[in-house]
Amino acid sequence: MNRRRWLLHVVLRALAHRKGRTVLLLAVLARASSLATALGIVSYSMEKRVAEEVRKYGANVIITPEAARLDIGSGGLNFGVVSEPAYLQQHQVEEALAKSSLKAERSFHLRGALQWKNSDLMVEGVTFADIRRLFPWWQLKGAWPLSGEMVIGSDLANRLKLKPGDTMELTGKAQTIRMRISGIVASGGEEDGLLFVALPELQQLLGLDGEVSLVRLMVTAGGDSLKKSAALLQQLLPSAKVNEVRQTARTSEGLLAKVKLLMLMVTVVVLVSAGSSVAGTMSTTVLERGKEIGLMKAMGGTRWEVMLIFCGEAAMLGVLGGIAGYLFGSIIAQFITKTVFSASAEFFPWFAGISLGVSLFLALLGNVGPMVSVFKLDPVRSLRGE
């Protein structure tokens, strides 16, 4: 039997001979690693969930012309007052976004007035596919418009006594067009008083080809990263004003950070407790195996070889405890996310490495004290039972 096989044989026999203590150590290591795994998975799942919820609040970056004072807002939030028309070049904004390499969803808006039956109506040109993605809280009665169709705000529809299927003849600076109302939108904000048409059609009606009055961005960033993104866009668009909208998003992210800190503190407390349990159990094992250690030294085994046996036992316990901890931790995380957040936890294979690392660290750390005792143990005195 070569040296490695002999070491493996001794380690396995030692663990099998002390089944009670082996099961106890495995339970302690599995509990610690499973908790670290579960809280880690829940934390990452919560972060994604909060990011999805924050998206429902709409755009987090607003781009307006520097010279404009626009009455802009959404969902009851107001950011300015219109005093004179000013516009951005759509292609310049698109080029700036491409240069910045920001991960952002965008919607371009053009605000203007069209004449209908000798009265002026406020109209906004948008890309409806972007609106449906960035403003999920809009409630639409009817259908989203096709070519030659539009939607009308609920307040405006009630005031003008219009309904889906009606046709309106709208006159702009450049031309007159007949459009059919496909639906009525309600958002609880200023959108309820507007007409919405496709952006290219409104640009033609107003004679403002390639121009927009507002750009809304949903940037995939948070905290300081969002500030840096807004500052970068401001540098690339000196003729525009880039504003960061963070009221509700900051509150959600702050709450998430506090919950994650709480999870981290709980994990640390459990790991410290588990490490103490492992160290105490291993120290007791060394005291019980004093004669066995003395016999191995008397038969020619060096101190380092005897310590290697204890390290092998700790490593094997750490690996087994890490595997069990990852499996149990994944189940616990799934249960927590379904019970608390009504969602499924994502599968993170790399958490298996974290679970193994935690279990191995605790097993080897708890073995430090016993290894020092083994190193100092006198074989003659141990064989005498002293």
C-alpha positions in Angstrom: 0.0 0.0 0.0 1.5 3.3 -1.1 1.6 6.4 1.2 -1.4 8.1 -0.3 -3.7 5.1 -0.1 -2.5 4.4 3.4 -3.3 8.0 4.4 -6.8 7.7 2.8 -7.4 4.4 4.5 -6.4 5.8 8.0 -8.7 8.9 7.5 -11.7 6.8 6.4 -11.2 4.3 9.2 -10.9 7.1 11.8 -14.1 8.8 10.6 -16.0 5.5 10.4 -14.8 4.5 13.9 -16.2 7.7 15.4 -19.6 7.8 13.7 -21.3 9.9 16.3 -18.7 12.7 16.2 -18.4 12.5 12.4 -22.2 12.9 12.0 -22.2 15.8 14.5 -19.3 17.6 12.6 -21.0 17.0 9.3 -24.3 18.5 10.6 -22.5 21.6 12.0 -20.6 22.2 8.7 -23.7 21.5 6.6 -25.8 23.9 8.7 -23.3 26.7 8.4 -22.7 26.3 4.6 -26.4 25.8 3.9 -27.2 29.0 5.7 -24.5 30.9 3.8 -25.7 29.4 0.5 -29.4 30.1 1.2 -28.9 33.7 2.3 -26.6 34.3 -0.6 -29.1 33.0 -3.2 -32.0 34.9 -1.5 -29.9 38.1 -1.5 -29.1 37.8 -5.2 -32.7 36.9 -6.1 -33.9 39.8 -4.1 -31.5 42.1 -5.9 -32.9 41.1 -9.2 -36.5 41.2 -7.9 -36.0 44.8 -6.6 -34.4 45.8 -10.0 -37.5 44.5 -11.7 -39.7 46.4 -9.3 -37.7 49.6 -9.8 -38.2 49.4 -13.5 -41.9 49.8 -12.9 -41.3 53.3 -11.7 -40.3 54.3 -15.2 -37.2 56.1 -16.6 -34.4 57.0 -14.2 -32.6 59.5 -16.6 -34.3 62.3 -18.4 -32.7 64.3 -21.3 -34.2 67.6 -22.3 -32.9 70.5 -24.4 -30.8 73.0 -22.4 -32.8 76.0 -23.6 -36.2 74.3 -22.9 -38.4 74.6 -19.9 -40.6 71.6 -20.4 -43.6 70.5 -18.4 -42.4 66.9 -18.1 -43.4 64.2 -15.7 -44.9 60.8 -15.3 -47.0 59.1 -12.7 -47.7 62.3 -10.9 -44.1 63.4 -10.8 -43.4 66.9 -12.3 -39.9 68.0 -13.4 -40.3 71.4 -15.0 -42.5 74.0 -16.8 -42.8 74.7 -20.6 -42.0 78.3 -21.6 -40.7 78.0 -25.2 -40.2 75.1 -27.6 -36.7 73.7 -28.0 -35.7 70.4 -29.5 -32.9 67.8 -29.6 -31.6 66.1 -32.7 -32.6 62.4 -32.4 -29.5 61.2 -34.2 -27.2 63.1 -31.9 -28.8 61.5 -28.8 -28.5 58.1 -30.4 -24.8 58.7 -31.3 -24.1 59.8 -27.7 -25.8 56.7 -26.3 -23.8 54.5 -28.6 -20.5 56.2 -27.6 -21.3 55.9 -23.9 -21.9 52.1 -24.1 -24.6 52.5 -21.5 -27.0 49.6 -21.0 -30.2 51.5 -21.3 -33.7 51.2 -22.7 -34.9 54.5 -24.3 -38.0 56.2 -25.5 -38.0 59.4 -27.6 -40.8 61.9 -27.2 -41.9 64.9 -29.2 -44.5 67.3 -27.6 -46.5 69.7 -29.8 -50.0 71.1 -30.5 -52.3 70.0 -33.3 -55.6 71.7 -34.3 -58.9 69.8 -34.2 -62.2 71.6 -34.8 -60.7 75.1 -34.2 -59.1 74.0 -30.9 -55.5 73.1 -30.1 -54.8 69.7 -28.5 -51.5 68.7 -26.9 -50.1 65.7 -28.7 -47.1 63.6 -27.9 -45.2 61.5 -30.5 -43.8 58.3 -29.1 -42.7 54.8 -30.2 -45.4 52.6 -28.8 -43.2 49.5 -28.4 -40.9 51.5 -26.1 -43.8 52.9 -24.2 -45.2 49.5 -23.5 -41.8 48.4 -22.2 -40.9 51.4 -20.1 -44.3 52.4 -18.7 -46.0 49.1 -17.7 -48.4 50.9 -15.3 -50.3 52.5 -18.3 -53.8 51.0 -18.5 -55.2 50.8 -22.0 -58.8 50.3 -22.9 -58.9 49.1 -26.4 -55.8 48.2 -28.5 -52.4 49.6 -29.1 -52.3 51.5 -32.3 -51.3 50.3 -35.7 -50.2 52.6 -38.6 -52.6 55.5 -39.0 -54.0 55.1 -35.4 -53.4 56.7 -32.1 -54.4 56.5 -28.4 -56.0 59.2 -26.3 -55.8 60.0 -22.6 -58.8 59.2 -20.5 -59.4 62.7 -19.2 -59.2 64.1 -22.8 -61.4 61.4 -24.1 -64.1 62.2 -21.5 -63.9 65.9 -22.1 -64.2 65.5 -25.9 -66.6 62.6 -25.6 -64.5 60.3 -27.8 -64.2 56.5 -27.7 -62.1 53.8 -29.5 -63.1 53.6 -33.2 -63.7 57.3 -33.6 -61.8 59.3 -36.2 -60.1 62.7 -35.7 -58.8 65.1 -38.4 -55.7 66.7 -37.0 -53.9 69.7 -38.6 -50.3 70.6 -38.0 -47.9 73.1 -39.5 -47.0 70.9 -42.4 -50.1 68.9 -43.2 -53.5 67.5 -42.2 -54.1 63.8 -41.3 -57.1 61.7 -40.3 -56.4 59.2 -37.6 -58.4 56.6 -35.8 -58.5 56.2 -32.0 -57.5 52.6 -31.2 -57.6 52.9 -27.4 -57.9 55.1 -24.3 -55.0 55.2 -21.9 -55.1 56.0 -18.1 -52.0 56.5 -16.0 -53.0 58.8 -13.2 -50.6 61.4 -14.5 -50.4 64.1 -17.2 -50.7 61.4 -19.9 -54.5 61.3 -19.3 -54.8 64.7 -21.0 -52.8 64.0 -24.1 -53.1 62.5 -27.5 -50.4 59.9 -28.4 -49.4 59.3 -32.0 -46.4 57.5 -33.6 -43.3 59.7 -33.4 -42.5 59.8 -37.2 -46.1 60.8 -38.0 -46.0 63.7 -35.5 -42.6 64.8 -36.7 -44.1 65.1 -40.3 -47.2 66.9 -39.1 -45.1 69.5 -37.2 -42.4 69.7 -39.8 -39.8 68.6 -37.2 -38.2 65.7 -38.9 -35.5 64.0 -36.7 -36.2 66.2 -33.7 -37.5 65.3 -30.2 -38.3 67.3 -27.1 -37.6 64.7 -24.5 -35.7 61.4 -24.1 -36.4 59.0 -21.2 -33.8 56.4 -20.3 -34.0 53.3 -18.1 -30.3 52.8 -17.3 -29.3 49.5 -15.8 -27.3 51.0 -13.0 -27.8 52.1 -9.4 -26.4 54.5 -6.9 -23.1 56.1 -7.9 -23.1 54.2 -11.2 -26.2 56.0 -12.3 -24.7 59.4 -11.3 -21.6 58.6 -13.4 -23.8 57.5 -16.3 -25.7 60.8 -16.2 -22.5 62.8 -16.0 -21.0 60.9 -19.0 -24.1 61.6 -21.1 -24.0 65.3 -20.1 -20.4 65.5 -21.4 -21.5 63.9 -24.7 -24.5 66.1 -25.0 -23.4 69.7 -24.1 -26.5 71.2 -25.7 -28.8 69.1 -23.5 -29.7 68.8 -19.8 -29.4 65.3 -18.3 -31.3 64.8 -15.1 -31.2 61.8 -12.8 -34.6 60.6 -11.4 -34.0 58.6 -8.2 -36.6 59.3 -5.6 -38.4 55.9 -5.3 -35.5 53.9 -6.7 -33.1 55.2 -4.0 -35.6 54.1 -1.3 -35.9 50.6 -2.7 -32.1 50.2 -3.1 -31.5 51.5 0.4 -34.0 49.0 1.8 -32.3 46.2 -0.2 -28.9 47.2 1.1 -30.1 47.1 4.7 -31.7 43.7 4.3 -28.5 42.3 2.7 -26.5 43.7 5.6 -28.8 42.0 8.0 -28.3 38.7 6.1 -24.6 39.1 6.2 -24.5 39.7 10.0 -26.7 36.7 10.6 -24.4 34.6 8.4 -21.3 35.8 10.3 -22.9 35.0 13.7 -23.7 31.5 12.5 -20.3 30.9 11.0 -18.6 32.0 14.2 -20.9 29.7 16.2 -20.2 26.8 13.8 -16.5 27.4 13.9 -16.5 27.3 17.7 -18.5 24.0 17.7 -16.1 22.4 15.2 -13.0 23.5 17.2 -14.5 22.2 20.5 -15.4 18.8 18.9 -12.0 18.4 17.3 -10.2 19.3 20.5 -12.2 16.7 22.4 -11.3 14.2 19.7 -7.6 14.9 20.0 -7.8 14.3 23.8 -9.5 11.0 23.3 -7.0 9.9 20.7 -3.9 10.7 22.7 -2.7 7.1 23.0 -3.4 6.5 19.3 -1.4 9.6 18.3 1.4 8.5 20.7 1.5 5.0 19.2 1.7 6.5 15.6 4.7 8.6 16.7 6.3 5.8 18.5 6.1 3.6 15.3 8.0 6.3 13.3 5.4 8.7 12.3 6.5 12.3 12.3 4.6 15.1 13.8 3.8 16.5 10.3 2.5 13.1 9.1 0.2 12.8 12.1 -1.0 16.4 11.5 -1.6 15.5 7.9 -4.0 12.8 9.0 -6.0 15.3 11.0 -6.0 17.8 8.1 -7.2 15.0 5.8 -10.1 14.3 8.1 -11.0 17.9 8.3 -10.8 18.3 4.5 -13.0 15.3 3.9 -15.5 16.5 6.4 -15.4 20.0 4.8 -16.1 18.6 1.3 -19.0 16.4 2.4 -20.4 19.2 4.6 -20.1 21.7 1.7 -21.9 19.4 -0.8 -24.7 18.8 1.7 -24.9 22.5 2.6 -25.3 23.5 -1.0 -28.1 21.1 -1.6 -30.0 22.0 1.6 -29.2 25.7 1.1 -30.7 25.7 -2.4 -33.9 24.0 -1.0 -34.1 26.6 1.8 -33.6 29.5 -0.6 -36.3 28.2 -2.9 -38.7 27.9 0.1 -37.9 31.4 1.3 -38.3 33.1 -2.1 -41.6 31.3 -2.8 -43.0 32.0 0.7 -41.9 35.6 1.1 -41.5 37.0 -2.4 -43.9 34.7 -4.3 -41.1 34.0 -6.9 -38.7 31.2 -7.7 -35.1 31.5 -6.7 -32.6 31.4 -9.5 -30.1 28.5 -9.9 -26.5 29.7 -9.2 -24.0 26.8 -9.8 -21.1 28.9 -8.6 -22.7 29.0 -5.1 -21.5 25.4 -4.8 -18.0 26.7 -4.7 -18.9 29.2 -2.0 -20.6 26.4 0.1 -17.5 24.2 -0.3 -15.2 27.1 0.6 -17.2 27.9 3.8 -17.3 24.3 4.9 -13.6 23.7 4.3 -12.6 27.0 5.9 -14.6 26.2 9.1 -13.3 22.6 9.2 -9.6 23.6 8.8 -9.9 26.6 11.0 -11.5 24.5 13.8 -8.7 22.0 13.3 -5.9 24.6 14.1 -6.0 24.2 17.8 -6.1 20.4 17.8 -3.1 20.4 15.3 -1.1 22.5 17.7 -1.9 20.0 20.4 -0.8 17.1 18.2 2.4 18.9 17.4 3.3 19.4 21.0 2.1 15.9 22.2 4.8 13.8 23.8 4.4 10.1 22.6 5.9 8.6 25.8 3.6 10.5 28.1 0.6 9.8 26.0 1.3 6.1 25.9 1.5 6.2 29.7 -1.9 7.8 29.8 -0.5 11.1 31.3 
